[in-house]
Amino acid sequence: MVLTAFIVSFGEATLAAFGIGNRINSLVLMPAMGIGNAMATIVGQNLGADQLKRTHQAVKTGILLVSILLVCGALILYPLIPTVVRFFSQENEISSQAIHYLKLITLALPLMGFFQVFIGTFQGSGHTIMAMVLMIGRLWALRIPLIIVFKNYTEWGSSSVWYAMVLSNTIVCIAGYLLYLTDRWEKKVIDNKPAGKIARG
């Protein structure tokens, strides 16, 4: 809602373009979201079984899969963007903004796949605060402040929203990768000591 309020400040055409771009983008991103959700289960099971090597291999495989899927999806979608956008809207102002937005976000699609994998990894390992920091930070610490800065200190106009989204995705993926490299997520958050005996009545 807050993000939408900032987008509305650029005009109704920008808001409509944002909606169209997100609908199309979400279709391509859906397989990566599924892999990200699956990562939580895979990571949780392997860490619980003390299979750390297999856990790292699962993360690498997840990153490889989302890279292949999203690069292929981007290559298919990119040349079709004008046609697909005009299927949703024939208005020149809306369609031109949506095309510009989709072209930018499509180039950065693999980053969104990496983000989903890292989120699934941290959630599956039980370190949900890491996942929360990434998800909240992407919007509140990066995207909205970047929109404000770009709107007030550049001549980009409505493109400020699209640049802010791509840049926030890039920064949060780098942050996710750095968190992954710290290995803190490998530490178990559940005490596996046997519980005391239950008194029998």
C-alpha positions as CSV (number, residue, x, y, z in Angstrom):
1,M,0.0,0.0,0.0
2,V,2.8,2.4,0.9
3,L,4.7,1.6,-2.3
4,T,1.5,2.1,-4.3
5,A,1.0,5.5,-2.7
6,F,4.5,6.6,-3.9
7,I,3.8,5.2,-7.4
8,V,0.5,7.1,-7.6
9,S,2.4,10.3,-7.1
10,F,3.8,9.8,-10.6
11,G,0.4,9.6,-12.1
12,E,-2.3,7.0,-12.9
13,A,-0.5,5.9,-16.1
14,T,2.5,4.9,-14.0
15,L,0.4,2.9,-11.6
16,A,-1.3,1.1,-14.5
17,A,2.0,0.4,-16.1
18,F,3.3,-1.0,-12.8
19,G,0.3,-3.3,-12.5
20,I,0.7,-4.6,-16.1
21,G,4.4,-5.1,-15.7
22,N,4.0,-7.1,-12.4
23,R,1.3,-9.4,-13.9
24,I,3.5,-10.3,-16.8
25,N,6.7,-10.5,-14.7
26,S,5.0,-12.8,-12.1
27,L,4.3,-15.4,-14.8
28,V,7.9,-15.7,-15.7
29,L,9.0,-15.6,-12.1
30,M,6.6,-18.3,-10.9
31,P,9.0,-21.3,-11.4
32,A,11.7,-19.5,-9.4
33,M,9.2,-18.8,-6.6
34,G,8.4,-22.5,-6.5
35,I,12.0,-23.4,-6.3
36,G,12.5,-20.9,-3.5
37,N,9.7,-22.5,-1.5
38,A,11.1,-25.9,-2.1
39,M,14.5,-24.8,-0.8
40,A,13.0,-24.3,2.6
41,T,12.0,-27.9,2.9
42,I,15.2,-29.3,1.3
43,V,17.5,-27.1,3.5
44,G,15.6,-27.9,6.6
45,Q,15.7,-31.7,6.0
46,N,19.4,-31.8,5.2
47,L,20.5,-29.5,8.0
48,G,18.4,-31.6,10.4
49,A,20.2,-34.8,9.1
50,D,23.6,-33.1,9.5
51,Q,24.1,-33.3,5.8
52,L,25.8,-29.9,5.4
53,K,27.6,-30.7,2.2
54,R,24.3,-31.8,0.6
55,T,22.7,-28.6,1.9
56,H,25.3,-26.5,0.1
57,Q,24.8,-28.6,-3.1
58,A,21.1,-28.1,-2.9
59,V,21.5,-24.3,-2.7
60,K,23.9,-24.3,-5.7
61,T,21.5,-26.5,-7.7
62,G,18.7,-24.1,-6.8
63,I,20.6,-21.1,-8.0
64,L,21.6,-22.9,-11.2
65,L,18.0,-23.9,-11.9
66,V,16.5,-20.5,-11.4
67,S,19.3,-19.0,-13.5
68,I,18.5,-21.3,-16.4
69,L,14.7,-20.9,-16.1
70,L,14.8,-17.1,-15.7
71,V,17.4,-16.5,-18.4
72,C,15.4,-18.6,-20.8
73,G,12.2,-16.9,-19.7
74,A,13.8,-13.4,-20.2
75,L,15.1,-14.3,-23.7
76,I,11.6,-15.5,-24.7
77,L,9.8,-12.6,-23.1
78,Y,12.1,-9.6,-24.1
79,P,11.3,-9.5,-27.8
80,L,7.6,-10.0,-27.2
81,I,7.3,-7.3,-24.5
82,P,5.6,-4.6,-26.8
83,T,3.1,-7.2,-28.1
84,V,2.2,-8.6,-24.7
85,V,1.9,-5.1,-23.1
86,R,-0.5,-3.9,-25.8
87,F,-2.6,-6.9,-25.2
88,F,-3.4,-5.3,-21.7
89,S,-3.5,-1.7,-22.8
90,Q,-3.7,0.3,-26.0
91,E,-3.1,3.7,-24.4
92,N,0.3,5.0,-25.6
93,E,1.3,6.5,-22.2
94,I,0.5,3.4,-20.2
95,S,2.0,1.0,-22.8
96,S,5.2,2.9,-23.2
97,Q,5.9,3.0,-19.5
98,A,5.0,-0.6,-19.1
99,I,7.3,-1.6,-21.9
100,H,10.1,0.4,-20.4
101,Y,9.5,-1.2,-17.0
102,L,9.3,-4.7,-18.3
103,K,12.5,-4.3,-20.3
104,L,14.4,-3.2,-17.2
105,I,13.0,-5.8,-14.9
106,T,13.4,-8.6,-17.4
107,L,17.1,-8.0,-17.6
108,A,17.3,-8.3,-13.8
109,L,15.1,-11.4,-13.6
110,P,17.9,-13.8,-12.5
111,L,18.4,-11.6,-9.5
112,M,14.9,-12.2,-8.3
113,G,15.5,-15.9,-8.6
114,F,18.6,-15.7,-6.4
115,F,16.5,-13.7,-3.9
116,Q,13.9,-16.5,-3.7
117,V,16.6,-19.1,-3.2
118,F,18.3,-17.2,-0.4
119,I,14.9,-16.5,1.3
120,G,14.0,-20.2,1.1
121,T,17.5,-21.2,2.4
122,F,17.3,-18.9,5.5
123,Q,13.7,-19.9,6.2
124,G,14.4,-23.6,5.9
125,S,17.5,-23.3,8.2
126,G,15.3,-21.7,10.9
127,H,17.1,-18.4,10.6
128,T,13.9,-16.5,9.7
129,I,15.2,-13.2,11.0
130,M,17.7,-13.2,8.1
131,A,14.9,-13.7,5.6
132,M,12.8,-11.0,7.3
133,V,15.7,-8.5,7.2
134,L,16.0,-9.1,3.4
135,M,12.3,-8.9,2.7
136,I,11.7,-5.8,4.8
137,G,14.9,-4.2,3.9
138,R,14.2,-4.5,0.2
139,L,11.1,-2.3,0.5
140,W,11.6,0.0,3.5
141,A,15.4,0.5,3.5
142,L,16.0,0.4,-0.2
143,R,13.1,0.7,-2.6
144,I,11.0,3.5,-1.1
145,P,14.0,5.6,-0.1
146,L,15.5,5.2,-3.6
147,I,12.2,6.2,-5.2
148,I,12.2,9.4,-3.0
149,V,15.8,10.2,-3.9
150,F,15.4,9.6,-7.6
151,K,12.1,11.5,-7.8
152,N,13.5,14.6,-6.0
153,Y,17.1,14.7,-7.3
154,T,16.9,13.3,-10.8
155,E,15.1,14.1,-14.0
156,W,14.0,10.5,-14.5
157,G,10.3,11.1,-13.8
158,S,8.3,7.9,-13.6
159,S,11.4,5.8,-14.6
160,S,12.5,6.5,-11.0
161,V,10.2,3.7,-9.9
162,W,11.7,1.2,-12.3
163,Y,15.3,2.1,-11.5
164,A,14.6,1.9,-7.8
165,M,13.1,-1.5,-8.2
166,V,16.0,-2.9,-10.2
167,L,18.6,-1.3,-7.9
168,S,16.9,-2.5,-4.7
169,N,16.7,-6.1,-6.1
170,T,20.4,-5.9,-7.0
171,I,21.5,-4.7,-3.6
172,V,19.3,-7.1,-1.6
173,C,20.7,-10.1,-3.7
174,I,24.2,-9.0,-2.9
175,A,23.2,-8.7,0.8
176,G,21.6,-12.2,0.7
177,Y,24.7,-13.7,-0.9
178,L,26.9,-12.1,1.8
179,L,24.7,-13.5,4.5
180,Y,24.9,-16.9,2.9
181,L,28.7,-16.7,2.9
182,T,28.8,-16.0,6.6
183,D,27.6,-19.6,7.3
184,R,25.6,-18.3,10.2
185,W,22.5,-19.9,8.7
186,E,24.2,-23.3,9.1
187,K,23.9,-23.2,12.9
188,K,20.9,-25.2,14.2
189,V,18.3,-23.1,16.0
190,I,16.6,-26.1,17.7
191,D,18.1,-27.8,20.7
192,N,18.4,-31.5,19.8
193,K,19.1,-32.7,23.3
194,P,16.7,-35.4,24.4
195,A,13.8,-34.0,26.5
196,G,13.4,-35.1,30.0
197,K,11.4,-38.2,30.8
198,I,7.7,-37.6,31.0
199,A,6.3,-38.7,34.4
200,R,3.8,-41.5,34.0
201,G,0.6,-41.3,36.0
